[in-house]
Amino acid sequence: MDLDLDVDDCDQMWTLILRVHYGLTACTEGQSHGYGTTLITLPVDVELTDIFHCLNITILTGMDVNCGNYLQKHTKSAVQQKKLPEYEIDRALHNLFSVRMRLGLFNGDPKTQPFGNIGADNVCSPAHQVLALRAAQDGIVLLKNSGKRLPLPQSKSISLAVIGPNANSAQTLLGNYAGPPCRSITPLQALQNYVKNTVYHPGCDTVACSSASIDKAVDIAKGVDHVVLIMGLDQTQEREDHDRLDLLLPGKQQELITSVAKAAKKPVVLVLLCGGPVDISFAKSDHNIGSILWAGYPGEVGGIALAEIIFGDHNPGGRLPITWYPHDFVKVAMTDMRMRSESTSGYPGRTYRFYEGQKVFEFGYGLSYSKYSYKFNCVTHKKLYLNATSTLKMMENQDVAAYQPVSELGTEFCDTRKFTVTVGVKNHGEMAGKHPVLLFVKHSKNKNGRPLKQLVGFQSVILNAKEKAEIDFELNPCQHLSMANEDGLMVMEEGTHFLVVGDEEYPISIVV
């Protein structure tokens, strides 16, 4: 939120969202560096010289504690100089100590409490390790699989080259904010469990890849049946308090990939370990790169999950949680947080809901070894009627539909108009798979600031080969068929909306 927002309104909004809507009874936490916090984003053209003013705004906005020493340094002086009311400190302390009491921190010796003796046996239990593997499997996204390059054959006679700076790094799998792993198995080690005749080379000196052994990697690639390149980023390239300046693979990674792919006997498999998106448009269009897998930072058993997917013991089904923008997107000022695009200035917008520029991969994208089909089997409401009241806004502009504020429709209206959408899903492949079904809504006219589409529900279904099933989604029209207008007001617009699953669409009409 910008600094020019009325503090009272901001306080009420923050309290309403967290305390009332979400029922949060814990404390709220923010981070601060200098004069800014994660709850208050200062415009770059504002010079804030009064640190007490900034502190006052953040606490009044509802922040109880900050991750850092900003409040520790300045709160006492702010109270002494009457820049901050003492009762606001009391409120924050009330929230903080309420949480500590709920955690039992004042109940005596911690070792005598129910969770006072948790050790490695509890953390690394078989159930937890199974969950870690499932999470890694579910999160890996198959981005390309030309000619069904994957899965690779499980044969004792094949040879494999594993090349890349992330291939033999257990630490990279963890990302950050991770405790000590229960076990450390690198992608290389996991792949070696499938192919004994495996040759490894890092290809680069580090992930930054300022120096690359391209000739050596090319020679290795020429002499094996299959090549897996494990590239991407690590915490030296992206982490908290260390942003990337571009969306490209660092250093000579791209040159290494294309050179090895060109020399290999068969199209190579490219694996990316990275948290944020990378512009790999070159790899999408390179016929020498048969398959691309994005694993994020999949955790301690991520190497096992990758190997199982590469050799067909697990059918990938992950979907991208973010839009992968092209490298040119870095030209958009990061301080310009407008969501909607603006054609006059060439501003492309942000997020899958409004971004109208070129995409490397879109939000929700992900392939599988199976082909799935969808069908809208039943929709209990095909038309939704709004009562024509004096507050209905009729527009002369044909691109702007008549609308009615959601707040004026009432809770009873919204609850009684809920409807069920039943989607049939079929696995046409030869492998069982866990498949996420994403339900979107879009307006028939995506002009006038309307979202291009909006995710309104998702569920995963496990289907055996050739099996089919049904999934039910319950939609609330006031929540799922509404949009925020230019004034920030949630409104229901007259006209045709479409439910969208994959390539299937189903029309829903809102009628006055």
Buried (B, 14 or more C-beta within 10 A) or exposed (E): BEBEEEEEEBBEBBBEEBBEEEEBEEBBEBBBEEBBBBBBEBEEEEEBEEBBBBBBBBBBBBBBBBEBEBBEEBBEEBBEEEBBBEEBBEBBEEBBEBBEEEEEEEEEEEEEEEEEEEEEEEEBEEEEBEEBBBBBBBBBBBBBBBEEBBBBEEEEEBBBBBBBBBBBBBBBBBBEEEEEBBEBBBBBBBBBBBBEEBBBBBBBBBBBBEEBBBEEBBBBBEEBBBBBBBBBBBBEBBBEEEEBEEBBBBBBBBEBBBBBBEBBEBBBBBBBBBBBBBBBBBBBEBEBBBBBBBBBBBBBBBBBBBBBBBBBBBBBBBBBEBBBBBEEBBEBEEEEEEEBBEEEEEBBBBEBBBBBBEBBBEBBBBBBBBEBBBBBEEBEBEEBEBEEEEEBBEEEEEEBBBBBBBEBBEEEBBEEBBBEBBBBBBBEBEBBBBBBBBBBBBBEBBEBBBBBBBBBBBBEBEBEEEBBBEBEBEBBBBEBBBBBBEEEBBBBBBBBBBBBBBEBEBEBBBEB
